[in-house]
């Protein structure tokens, strides 16, 4: 099993043990992902990157984890292969934004 699939399995087990799946439909997961991304932005607001990392480094890590957790749950619920969708997007971006 890949590391990503293992993480998704751990996340889903955590969620299922708490009976939270009932609240985690794709719309609400997308909303939650956006909220967590906004919370990440708050850590950088009115600071340089260096200042933000010094003042909020641990919280920045936690907010990134929250964003990734919601994104992985959304992929799981939509039955999307994370590796596949990222590789396809990178290929599309390579055409859109060539290196030279």
N, C-alpha and C positions, 0 to 999 in steps of 0.2 A: 504494500500500500504506500502511495506517495505521502510525503510530509503534509502536503495540502489536504489530501483526503483524510489523513489522520487528524489534522486540526479540525476539519469540518465535523468529523465523527465526535471528537471531544466537545466541541461547541454544541452540537445537537444533543449529546447526552446530558450536558449541563442544563440546557433548556428543557429537555423532556423531564428530567428529575424534578423540575419546578413547575411543570405543567404550563409553560409559557408559550408553547407552540400555537395555542389557540389565539394568541395576540399577534403572532408573527406572520401575517399575510404579506405578500410582496409590497403592497402600497405602504403599509406601516413600517416595514423594514427599510424601504427607500427613504421614508420620512426620518426615521431614526438615524440612518446613515448620514443624512444631511445635517441633522442636529448635532451629531457627534463631530462632524467636520467643522461646524461652526464653533463648537467648544474648543477644538484644536486651534482655530484661528484666533480665538480670544487670548490664548497664551502668547501670541505674537503681536497683538495689537499694541501700537505705540512704542514698540521696542525694535531694536535691531535683532537680527537672528541670534547673534551672540548673546545679547542681553536676555532674550527670551529663553534660550537654552540654559543660561546660568540661573535664571530666576525660576523657571518652570520645567526644567528638564524631565523630572519624573512624571509630572502631569502630562507633558507632551507625549511621552511614551504611552501613557495610559489612554490618552485620547486617540492616538494612532491605532492602538490595539482595539479600541471600541469601534473605530471606523472599519478596520479589517474584519472584525467579528461580524458586524452587520452585513458587510459585503459578502462574506463567505456564507452566512446564513441565507442571504438572498440568492446566491448562486445555487446553493443546495436546494432551496425550495422551488426554484425555477428549473431544476435539473440541468444546470449548465456546467460544463467542464471548464474549470478555472484556467487550466493550462491552455486548452484549446482557444478559449475566447481571448486570452491575452496574446497568444501567438498570432491569431488572425488579426487582432488590432495592431500589433507591431508591424505585421506585413503590410497592412493598409497604410499605416503611418509612414513606412519606408518609401512607398510610392508617392505619397502626398508630400513628404518632406525628405527628398533625397539628400544623402550626405554631402554631395558635391554640388 
